[in-house]
Amino acid sequence: MKLYQLIEDKTKLGLSDMEISLITDNTRKVEKDCIFVCVKGVSFDGHDAAKEMLEKGAALVVAERDLGLGERQLIVENSRKYYGELCAAWFGHPERKMKFIGVTGTNGKTTITNVIKNILMKNGIKTGLIGTIQNEIGDEIVHTENTTPMAFDYMHLLSRMADAGCKYVVMEVSSFGLVQYRIGPTRFDMGIFTNLTQDHLDYHKTMENYYQAKKMMFDSCDFAVVNTDDEYGRRLLDEISCDRKSYGSSRDADCYYDVVKMKADGTSFWYCYDGKSQLVEMKIPGMFNVANVTAAITVCLEAGLSIESILSAVSEYNGVKGRCEIIPTGRNFTVICDYAHTPDAVENILKSVREYTVGRLICLFGCGGNRDAKKRPLMAQAAAKYADKLIITSDNPRDEIPEAIIDDILAGLEGSEIAFDVVVDRRKAIHHSLKIAQEGDVIVLAGKGHEDYQVLPGNEHIHFDEREIVSEGLKLID
């Protein structure tokens, strides 16, 4: 591709006819005749390597300040943002060829995006999905490393979706993806805000920064669907300028749910909108999923689908792997696997399960290493609100000492009378939960969800699928 096809302001450069081989912000990928974009990260500033990258063969560097490199440099205000725009141009602007539905917030993104994609596909609309568990191009599954892919990978994925005939892209939009401009010039036809609770403060530092990061999505959004049960949602509704609707449990919302009936294998509720009510039957359990499905229905109605076709698709949907997923045991107790890894998410899953638990509610959880340590005692407090017994263990300890993480968790139980066991090894902890389970008990395995690995100290990745471990543990207690 010629440089002038990538760089709109060609007057600054005398190299506009040069053939460009690649664009990258990664020093390890620099090759002859590429464009190297200088990005400042947490521990490395690409500007410091700009001259070396030219010596390695780069045709041009993009920088935020004058590096004294003459016509071999292009100075821009924000190199991260510009990189996203370059990536879009490199792949022929695939973000202009499809309609986009973005979902942001702390909790609920994965379920909502999957429900929306299922509804669209059931209605014959080929749809791409970008999310935490996996990416999908119609029925094709594509591995993912990040909730929101890095800019080059993101645009490459979009180009594949466009080439495959996708009409819509439904995506989880993370706070990292927004502040790091990974989505380039993508504009959302519709956006959903779910909620905001404490998470990622190791990166954002304050809740206000976290909120402002999420809010960025709505600067590039034509229509917003906002959860006004959430205090940040109510604030967002007042601060954004695009067309919008509210959703939630309150009858003051534009779209709300009412008369919820829950059981272990599903839920029913009335979806209320525009003075009308429709009965929703779904196989997904949990009160928080009532809110998630309400958001999904609202967006699909705005997309022009009929309420009948939407509800038919919802009724057939079996749910998302690792999101309030019931693991078959063949026993007189129930095991549920859920990705809940924030205080709010833990409280939500346990509150919902509590309503249909006949025996004890047992919650097994840990906290990730090298992540926001402030939420660890809050996780314990949230779990103690609704559980009868806790089993405190490891999650992904990463480079931290597992026992030290658990000590942080236990600080949240000071003064509490709840019964708890500490089993550091998560595999043994799961086996222990099965051994102590009694008739009517429900065990919630919180934190790992869809993940099939565990990250141990020394960056050791091991295979760790909780469905397999439950099956293994059941055999041990036979």
C-alpha positions as a Python dict, from the first residue, in 0.01 Angstrom:
ca = {
    (1, 'M'): (0, 0, 0),
    (2, 'K'): (127, 347, -88),
    (3, 'L'): (197, 590, 191),
    (4, 'Y'): (-42, 847, 46),
    (5, 'Q'): (-324, 593, 80),
    (6, 'L'): (-262, 583, 455),
    (7, 'I'): (-167, 941, 535),
    (8, 'E'): (-435, 1195, 450),
    (9, 'D'): (-217, 1502, 502),
    (10, 'K'): (39, 1427, 229),
    (11, 'T'): (177, 1783, 210),
    (12, 'K'): (403, 1724, 510),
    (13, 'L'): (579, 1427, 358),
    (14, 'G'): (810, 1384, 63),
    (15, 'L'): (773, 1005, 72),
    (16, 'S'): (406, 982, -30),
    (17, 'D'): (467, 739, -321),
    (18, 'M'): (665, 495, -106),
    (19, 'E'): (526, 142, -82),
    (20, 'I'): (456, 60, 285),
    (21, 'S'): (501, -300, 395),
    (22, 'L'): (341, -288, 741),
    (23, 'I'): (226, -59, 1021),
    (24, 'T'): (314, -148, 1379),
    (25, 'D'): (370, -9, 1727),
    (26, 'N'): (576, -314, 1826),
    (27, 'T'): (956, -279, 1799),
    (28, 'R'): (988, -656, 1751),
    (29, 'K'): (778, -645, 1434),
    (30, 'V'): (956, -359, 1258),
    (31, 'E'): (1066, -449, 905),
    (32, 'K'): (1189, -275, 591),
    (33, 'D'): (959, 0, 462),
    (34, 'C'): (713, -22, 750),
    (35, 'I'): (562, 260, 955),
    (36, 'F'): (655, 250, 1322),
    (37, 'V'): (417, 430, 1558),
    (38, 'C'): (576, 556, 1881),
    (39, 'V'): (346, 475, 2171),
    (40, 'K'): (424, 549, 2533),
    (41, 'G'): (336, 259, 2758),
    (42, 'V'): (365, 192, 3129),
    (43, 'S'): (725, 70, 3118),
    (44, 'F'): (846, 157, 2767),
    (45, 'D'): (821, 464, 2545),
    (46, 'G'): (839, 390, 2173),
    (47, 'H'): (976, 740, 2111),
    (48, 'D'): (1303, 628, 2270),
    (49, 'A'): (1344, 362, 2000),
    (50, 'A'): (1238, 570, 1697),
    (51, 'K'): (1587, 631, 1555),
    (52, 'E'): (1679, 266, 1598),
    (53, 'M'): (1360, 161, 1415),
    (54, 'L'): (1457, 376, 1117),
    (55, 'E'): (1799, 210, 1118),
    (56, 'K'): (1622, -128, 1114),
    (57, 'G'): (1447, -26, 792),
    (58, 'A'): (1130, 158, 892),
    (59, 'A'): (1028, 412, 629),
    (60, 'L'): (858, 648, 873),
    (61, 'V'): (796, 695, 1243),
    (62, 'V'): (484, 854, 1388),
    (63, 'A'): (554, 1050, 1704),
    (64, 'E'): (395, 1298, 1943),
    (65, 'R'): (701, 1526, 1950),
    (66, 'D'): (985, 1638, 1725),
    (67, 'L'): (1255, 1372, 1737),
    (68, 'G'): (1484, 1551, 1493),
    (69, 'L'): (1426, 1295, 1218),
    (70, 'G'): (1322, 1534, 942),
    (71, 'E'): (1083, 1404, 679),
    (72, 'R'): (1115, 1052, 827),
    (73, 'Q'): (886, 1153, 1113),
    (74, 'L'): (518, 1247, 1123),
    (75, 'I'): (417, 1440, 1433),
    (76, 'V'): (63, 1390, 1561),
    (77, 'E'): (-124, 1496, 1872),
    (78, 'N'): (-202, 1143, 1997),
    (79, 'S'): (-3, 856, 1850),
    (80, 'R'): (-223, 582, 2005),
    (81, 'K'): (-532, 733, 1846),
    (82, 'Y'): (-354, 786, 1516),
    (83, 'Y'): (-236, 425, 1514),
    (84, 'G'): (-598, 310, 1533),
    (85, 'E'): (-681, 532, 1236),
    (86, 'L'): (-384, 398, 1040),
    (87, 'C'): (-492, 41, 1111),
    (88, 'A'): (-842, 119, 985),
    (89, 'A'): (-698, 264, 662),
    (90, 'W'): (-459, -31, 622),
    (91, 'F'): (-752, -275, 613),
    (92, 'G'): (-970, -55, 392),
    (93, 'H'): (-1189, 83, 670),
    (94, 'P'): (-1392, -229, 756),
    (95, 'E'): (-1555, -31, 1040),
    (96, 'R'): (-1752, 155, 771),
    (97, 'K'): (-1892, -163, 613),
    (98, 'M'): (-2100, -303, 903),
    (99, 'K'): (-2329, -187, 1181),
    (100, 'F'): (-2189, -191, 1535),
    (101, 'I'): (-2347, -261, 1872),
    (102, 'G'): (-2110, -195, 2165),
    (103, 'V'): (-2161, -304, 2524),
    (104, 'T'): (-1959, -149, 2805),
    (105, 'G'): (-1973, -159, 3185),
    (106, 'T'): (-1820, -371, 3460),
    (107, 'N'): (-2058, -667, 3454),
    (108, 'G'): (-2295, -822, 3202),
    (109, 'K'): (-2107, -749, 2879),
    (110, 'T'): (-2048, -1110, 2777),
    (111, 'T'): (-2404, -1227, 2837),
    (112, 'I'): (-2561, -928, 2661),
    (113, 'T'): (-2339, -951, 2353),
    (114, 'N'): (-2401, -1324, 2321),
    (115, 'V'): (-2778, -1287, 2360),
    (116, 'I'): (-2788, -1010, 2097),
    (117, 'K'): (-2576, -1211, 1856),
    (118, 'N'): (-2800, -1514, 1903),
    (119, 'I'): (-3113, -1306, 1833),
    (120, 'L'): (-2967, -1151, 1518),
    (121, 'M'): (-2841, -1484, 1386),
    (122, 'K'): (-3177, -1653, 1454),
    (123, 'N'): (-3332, -1378, 1244),
    (124, 'G'): (-3102, -1453, 952),
    (125, 'I'): (-2860, -1165, 1008),
    (126, 'K'): (-2498, -1278, 989),
    (127, 'T'): (-2319, -1125, 1286),
    (128, 'G'): (-1967, -1099, 1419),
    (129, 'L'): (-1894, -1115, 1793),
    (130, 'I'): (-1595, -970, 1978),
    (131, 'G'): (-1567, -1057, 2344),
    (132, 'T'): (-1400, -1203, 2649),
    (133, 'I'): (-1460, -1572, 2583),
    (134, 'Q'): (-1399, -1583, 2209),
    (135, 'N'): (-1451, -1395, 1885),
    (136, 'E'): (-1698, -1526, 1629),
    (137, 'I'): (-1750, -1464, 1259),
    (138, 'G'): (-2099, -1599, 1212),
    (139, 'D'): (-2060, -1959, 1329),
    (140, 'E'): (-1679, -1958, 1303),
    (141, 'I'): (-1494, -1935, 1635),
    (142, 'V'): (-1179, -1722, 1653),
    (143, 'H'): (-944, -1725, 1953),
    (144, 'T'): (-913, -1405, 2154),
    (145, 'E'): (-639, -1271, 2381),
    (146, 'N'): (-814, -953, 2501),
    (147, 'T'): (-1174, -850, 2555),
    (148, 'T'): (-1109, -570, 2304),
    (149, 'P'): (-828, -673, 2066),
    (150, 'M'): (-528, -448, 1999),
    (151, 'A'): (-581, -198, 1717),
    (152, 'F'): (-415, -391, 1431),
    (153, 'D'): (-569, -724, 1534),
    (154, 'Y'): (-907, -556, 1581),
    (155, 'M'): (-917, -407, 1232),
    (156, 'H'): (-787, -732, 1083),
    (157, 'L'): (-1073, -916, 1254),
    (158, 'L'): (-1326, -661, 1129),
    (159, 'S'): (-1197, -702, 773),
    (160, 'R'): (-1250, -1079, 800),
    (161, 'M'): (-1603, -1020, 929),
    (162, 'A'): (-1685, -780, 646),
    (163, 'D'): (-1539, -1017, 385),
    (164, 'A'): (-1748, -1302, 532),
    (165, 'G'): (-2068, -1102, 484),
    (166, 'C'): (-2139, -995, 839),
    (167, 'K'): (-2398, -718, 861),
    (168, 'Y'): (-2357, -650, 1234),
    (169, 'V'): (-2073, -663, 1483),
    (170, 'V'): (-2167, -702, 1849),
    (171, 'M'): (-1877, -636, 2082),
    (172, 'E'): (-1772, -600, 2441),
    (173, 'V'): (-1593, -267, 2471),
    (174, 'S'): (-1349, -261, 2762),
    (175, 'S'): (-1222, 47, 2941),
    (176, 'F'): (-870, -50, 2828),
    (177, 'G'): (-985, -69, 2469),
    (178, 'L'): (-1135, 279, 2492),
    (179, 'V'): (-855, 472, 2663),
    (180, 'Q'): (-595, 299, 2446),
    (181, 'Y'): (-792, 378, 2127),
    (182, 'R'): (-784, 14, 2018),
    (183, 'I'): (-1111, 49, 1825),
    (184, 'G'): (-981, 328, 1601),
    (185, 'P'): (-1253, 534, 1431),
    (186, 'T'): (-1531, 279, 1493),
    (187, 'R'): (-1871, 441, 1535),
    (188, 'F'): (-2145, 253, 1717),
    (189, 'D'): (-2498, 248, 1582),
    (190, 'M'): (-2606, 146, 1930),
    (191, 'G'): (-2432, 123, 2266),
    (192, 'I'): (-2529, -31, 2599),
    (193, 'F'): (-2407, 75, 2943),
    (194, 'T'): (-2461, -199, 3204),
    (195, 'N'): (-2319, -70, 3534),
    (196, 'L'): (-2001, 43, 3702),
    (197, 'T'): (-1856, -120, 4012),
    (198, 'Q'): (-1504, -142, 4149),
    (199, 'D'): (-1263, -313, 3911),
    (200, 'H'): (-940, -232, 3726),
    (201, 'L'): (-841, 41, 3972),
    (202, 'D'): (-485, -86, 3953),
    (203, 'Y'): (-493, 71, 3605),
    (204, 'H'): (-747, 355, 3628),
    (205, 'K'): (-659, 453, 3989),
    (206, 'T'): (-1000, 612, 4065),
    (207, 'M'): (-1364, 530, 3996),
    (208, 'E'): (-1399, 867, 3823),
    (209, 'N'): (-1123, 777, 3575),
    (210, 'Y'): (-1287, 438, 3524),
    (211, 'Y'): (-1624, 604, 3456),
    (212, 'Q'): (-1476, 856, 3213),
    (213, 'A'): (-1309, 570, 3025),
    (214, 'K'): (-1641, 388, 2981),
    (215, 'K'): (-1814, 711, 2886),
    (216, 'M'): (-1579, 752, 2588),
    (217, 'M'): (-1776, 494, 2391),
    (218, 'F'): (-2081, 719, 2386),
    (219, 'D'): (-1888, 1000, 2219),
    (220, 'S'): (-1899, 778, 1908),
    (221, 'C'): (-2249, 638, 1947),
    (222, 'D'): (-2576, 719, 1769),
    (223, 'F'): (-2815, 557, 2019),
    (224, 'A'): (-2760, 452, 2381),
    (225, 'V'): (-2939, 203, 2606),
    (226, 'V'): (-2849, 279, 2967),
    (227, 'N'): (-2913, 90, 3292),
    (228, 'T'): (-3065, 347, 3528),
    (229, 'D'): (-3073, 104, 3821),
    (230, 'D'): (-2704, 192, 3841),
    (231, 'E'): (-2598, 529, 3984),
    (232, 'Y'): (-2335, 577, 3715),
    (233, 'G'): (-2595, 487, 3455),
    (234, 'R'): (-2825, 762, 3581),
    (235, 'R'): (-2536, 1006, 3561),
    (236, 'L'): (-2441, 889, 3212),
    (237, 'L'): (-2796, 932, 3086),
    (238, 'D'): (-2778, 1301, 3176),
    (239, 'E'): (-2429, 1358, 3034),
    (240, 'I'): (-2442, 1201, 2688),
    (241, 'S'): (-2581, 1381, 2386),
    (242, 'C'): (-2690, 1095, 2159),
    (243, 'D'): (-3047, 960, 2143),
    (244, 'R'): (-3108, 724, 2432),
    (245, 'K'): (-3339, 498, 2629),
    (246, 'S'): (-3317, 378, 2987),
    (247, 'Y'): (-3373, 23, 3110),
    (248, 'G'): (-3395, -143, 3450),
    (249, 'S'): (-3636, -258, 3719),
    (250, 'S'): (-3799, 79, 3780),
    (251, 'R'): (-4122, 165, 3605),
    (252, 'D'): (-3970, 507, 3542),
    (253, 'A'): (-3735, 347, 3288),
    (254, 'D'): (-3829, 350, 2920),
    (255, 'C'): (-3801, -31, 2915),
    (256, 'Y'): (-3831, -228, 3237),
    (257, 'Y'): (-3883, -580, 3368),
    (258, 'D'): (-4158, -685, 3606),
    (259, 'V'): (-4304, -992, 3783),
    (260, 'V'): (-3984, -1197, 3776),
    (261, 'K'): (-4009, -1568, 3855),
    (262, 'M'): (-3685, -1758, 3902),
    (263, 'K'): (-3588, -2123, 3928),
    (264, 'A'): (-3266, -2317, 3894),
    (265, 'D'): (-3308, -2390, 3525),
    (266, 'G'): (-3450, -2063, 3398),
    (267, 'T'): (-3645, -1745, 3450),
    (268, 'S'): (-3961, -1572, 3331),
    (269, 'F'): (-4052, -1204, 3346),
    (270, 'W'): (-4259, -937, 3175),
    (271, 'Y'): (-4078, -699, 2942),
    (272, 'C'): (-4255, -364, 2948),
    (273, 'Y'): (-4210, -91, 2685),
    (274, 'D'): (-4418, 175, 2506),
    (275, 'G'): (-4721, 93, 2721),
    (276, 'K'): (-4705, -277, 2625),
    (277, 'S'): (-4595, -592, 2811),
    (278, 'Q'): (-4457, -918, 2675),
    (279, 'L'): (-4389, -1240, 2864),
    (280, 'V'): (-4025, -1350, 2837),
    (281, 'E'): (-3933, -1714, 2898),
    (282, 'M'): (-3562, -1793, 2910),
    (283, 'K'): (-3338, -2081, 3012),
    (284, 'I'): (-3083, -1849, 3174),
    (285, 'P'): (-3113, -1826, 3555),
    (286, 'G'): (-3036, -1523, 3770),
    (287, 'M'): (-3192, -1184, 3842),
    (288, 'F'): (-2893, -1002, 3691),
    (289, 'N'): (-2958, -1190, 3366),
    (290, 'V'): (-3311, -1049, 3362),
    (291, 'A'): (-3152, -704, 3335),
    (292, 'N'): (-2904, -831, 3074),
    (293, 'V'): (-3177, -978, 2855),
    (294, 'T'): (-3389, -664, 2897),
    (295, 'A'): (-3101, -462, 2751),
    (296, 'A'): (-3059, -709, 2465),
    (297, 'I'): (-3430, -704, 2377),
    (298, 'T'): (-3432, -323, 2379),
    (299, 'V'): (-3140, -300, 2137),
    (300, 'C'): (-3287, -560, 1901),
    (301, 'L'): (-3618, -375, 1892),
    (302, 'E'): (-3428, -58, 1801),
    (303, 'A'): (-3256, -258, 1527),
    (304, 'G'): (-3598, -316, 1373),
    (305, 'L'): (-3669, -677, 1471),
    (306, 'S'): (-4018, -780, 1579),
    (307, 'I'): (-4081, -854, 1945),
    (308, 'E'): (-4212, -1200, 1849),
    (309, 'S'): (-3892, -1298, 1667),
    (310, 'I'): (-3679, -1162, 1952),
    (311, 'L'): (-3864, -1353, 2224),
    (312, 'S'): (-3859, -1674, 2022),
    (313, 'A'): (-3479, -1654, 1996),
    (314, 'V'): (-3443, -1572, 2367),
    (315, 'S'): (-3657, -1871, 2468),
    (316, 'E'): (-3430, -2111, 2279),
    (317, 'Y'): (-3099, -1973, 2402),
    (318, 'N'): (-2908, -2191, 2651),
    (319, 'G'): (-2676, -1925, 2793),
    (320, 'V'): (-2307, -1843, 2792),
    (321, 'K'): (-2029, -2074, 2902),
    (322, 'G'): (-1907, -1976, 3248),
    (323, 'R'): (-2191, -1734, 3317),
    (324, 'C'): (-2420, -1887, 3580),
    (325, 'E'): (-2347, -2220, 3410),
    (326, 'I'): (-2484, -2531, 3581),
    (327, 'I'): (-2226, -2812, 3575),
    (328, 'P'): (-2404, -3151, 3561),
    (329, 'T'): (-2331, -3370, 3863),
    (330, 'G'): (-2607, -3630, 3877),
    (331, 'R'): (-2618, -3568, 4253),
    (332, 'N'): (-2869, -3417, 4494),
    (333, 'F'): (-2676, -3089, 4504),
    (334, 'T'): (-2604, -2827, 4237),
    (335, 'V'): (-2274, -2683, 4112),
    (336, 'I'): (-2270, -2350, 3929),
    (337, 'C'): (-1967, -2202, 3752),
    (338, 'D'): (-1957, -1824, 3711),
    (339, 'Y'): (-1700, -1565, 3604),
    (340, 'A'): (-1790, -1331, 3894),
    (341, 'H'): (-1462, -1168, 3997),
    (342, 'T'): (-1573, -832, 4137),
    (343, 'P'): (-1757, -762, 4464),
    (344, 'D'): (-2071, -657, 4278),
    (345, 'A'): (-2069, -961, 4049),
    (346, 'V'): (-2022, -1199, 4342),
    (347, 'E'): (-2308, -1035, 4530),
    (348, 'N'): (-2533, -1052, 4223),
    (349, 'I'): (-2477, -1419, 4149),
    (350, 'L'): (-2519, -1524, 4513),
    (351, 'K'): (-2828, -1308, 4565),
    (352, 'S'): (-2992, -1468, 4261),
    (353, 'V'): (-2897, -1824, 4353),
    (354, 'R'): (-3006, -1768, 4713),
    (355, 'E'): (-3369, -1738, 4600),
    (356, 'Y'): (-3392, -2100, 4484),
    (357, 'T'): (-3139, -2266, 4717),
    (358, 'V'): (-3307, -2528, 4937),
    (359, 'G'): (-3003, -2623, 5145),
    (360, 'R'): (-2681, -2429, 5204),
    (361, 'L'): (-2529, -2183, 4959),
    (362, 'I'): (-2154, -2249, 4941),
    (363, 'C'): (-1933, -1999, 4761),
    (364, 'L'): (-1579, -2086, 4650),
    (365, 'F'): (-1368, -1795, 4532),
    (366, 'G'): (-1026, -1630, 4525),
    (367, 'C'): (-877, -1312, 4383),
    (368, 'G'): (-634, -1260, 4098),
    (369, 'G'): (-274, -1160, 4160),
    (370, 'N'): (-122, -846, 4008),
    (371, 'R'): (-467, -690, 4001),
    (372, 'D'): (-660, -441, 4214),
    (373, 'A'): (-581, -554, 4571),
    (374, 'K'): (-832, -316, 4726),
    (375, 'K'): (-1123, -527, 4610),
    (376, 'R'): (-1004, -844, 4788),
    (377, 'P'): (-1162, -778, 5130),
    (378, 'L'): (-1467, -637, 4951),
    (379, 'M'): (-1505, -969, 4767),
    (380, 'A'): (-1516, -1150, 5100),
    (381, 'Q'): (-1775, -909, 5239),
    (382, 'A'): (-1991, -946, 4929),
    (383, 'A'): (-1975, -1326, 4944),
    (384, 'A'): (-2057, -1328, 5315),
    (385, 'K'): (-2382, -1136, 5256),
    (386, 'Y'): (-2564, -1427, 5096),
    (387, 'A'): (-2356, -1745, 5136),
    (388, 'D'): (-2386, -1986, 5427),
    (389, 'K'): (-2028, -2105, 5390),
    (390, 'L'): (-1720, -1980, 5208),
    (391, 'I'): (-1427, -2174, 5066),
    (392, 'I'): (-1144, -1929, 5010),
    (393, 'T'): (-880, -2033, 4761),
    (394, 'S'): (-668, -1911, 4470),
    (395, 'D'): (-778, -1765, 4138),
    (396, 'N'): (-489, -1668, 3907),
    (397, 'P'): (-218, -1574, 4159),
    (398, 'R'): (25, -1478, 3882),
    (399, 'D'): (340, -1329, 4042),
    (400, 'E'): (196, -1293, 4391),
    (401, 'I'): (216, -1540, 4679),
    (402, 'P'): (-126, -1715, 4695),
    (403, 'E'): (-129, -1715, 5075),
    (404, 'A'): (-70, -1336, 5081),
    (405, 'I'): (-368, -1281, 4850),
    (406, 'I'): (-583, -1495, 5077),
    (407, 'D'): (-472, -1292, 5381),
    (408, 'D'): (-604, -980, 5201),
    (409, 'I'): (-935, -1157, 5141),
    (410, 'L'): (-965, -1272, 5502),
    (411, 'A'): (-927, -914, 5624),
    (412, 'G'): (-1278, -857, 5489),
    (413, 'L'): (-1421, -1124, 5720),
    (414, 'E'): (-1302, -971, 6046),
    (415, 'G'): (-1601, -956, 6280),
    (416, 'S'): (-1808, -1184, 6055),
    (417, 'E'): (-1956, -1505, 6192),
    (418, 'I'): (-1978, -1684, 5858),
    (419, 'A'): (-1818, -2027, 5841),
    (420, 'F'): (-1525, -2056, 5602),
    (421, 'D'): (-1249, -2294, 5502),
    (422, 'V'): (-918, -2197, 5344),
    (423, 'V'): (-783, -2436, 5080),
    (424, 'V'): (-505, -2265, 4886),
    (425, 'D'): (-489, -2512, 4595),
    (426, 'R'): (-801, -2442, 4383),
    (427, 'R'): (-829, -2798, 4253),
    (428, 'K'): (-827, -2934, 4608),
    (429, 'A'): (-1069, -2660, 4711),
    (430, 'I'): (-1321, -2769, 4446),
    (431, 'H'): (-1284, -3132, 4554),
    (432, 'H'): (-1337, -3020, 4914),
    (433, 'S'): (-1659, -2836, 4823),
    (434, 'L'): (-1797, -3153, 4665),
    (435, 'K'): (-1705, -3363, 4970),
    (436, 'I'): (-1893, -3137, 5211),
    (437, 'A'): (-2199, -3083, 4988),
    (438, 'Q'): (-2530, -3208, 5123),
    (439, 'E'): (-2873, -3261, 4970),
    (440, 'G'): (-3020, -2933, 4842),
    (441, 'D'): (-2691, -2741, 4862),
    (442, 'V'): (-2575, -2514, 4582),
    (443, 'I'): (-2202, -2463, 4525),
    (444, 'V'): (-2101, -2151, 4332),
    (445, 'L'): (-1750, -2165, 4185),
    (446, 'A'): (-1679, -1795, 4132),
    (447, 'G'): (-1404, -1625, 3937),
    (448, 'K'): (-1288, -1854, 3658),
    (449, 'G'): (-1603, -1899, 3452),
    (450, 'H'): (-1514, -1978, 3091),
    (451, 'E'): (-1138, -1985, 3155),
    (452, 'D'): (-970, -2322, 3104),
    (453, 'Y'): (-633, -2227, 3252),
    (454, 'Q'): (-475, -2098, 3571),
    (455, 'V'): (-178, -1861, 3591),
    (456, 'L'): (61, -1955, 3873),
    (457, 'P'): (367, -1774, 4013),
    (458, 'G'): (649, -1759, 3760),
    (459, 'N'): (393, -1700, 3482),
    (460, 'E'): (327, -2074, 3466),
    (461, 'H'): (8, -2146, 3273),
    (462, 'I'): (-160, -2477, 3349),
    (463, 'H'): (-472, -2635, 3203),
    (464, 'F'): (-756, -2580, 3449),
    (465, 'D'): (-1115, -2643, 3343),
    (466, 'E'): (-1352, -2644, 3637),
    (467, 'R'): (-1599, -2870, 3457),
    (468, 'E'): (-1329, -3137, 3431),
    (469, 'I'): (-1222, -3082, 3791),
    (470, 'V'): (-1579, -3122, 3918),
    (471, 'S'): (-1609, -3450, 3724),
    (472, 'E'): (-1276, -3562, 3867),
    (473, 'G'): (-1382, -3466, 4220),
    (474, 'L'): (-1714, -3654, 4196),
    (475, 'K'): (-1525, -3973, 4117),
    (476, 'L'): (-1309, -3923, 4427),
    (477, 'I'): (-1607, -3909, 4658),
    (478, 'D'): (-1786, -4214, 4511),
}
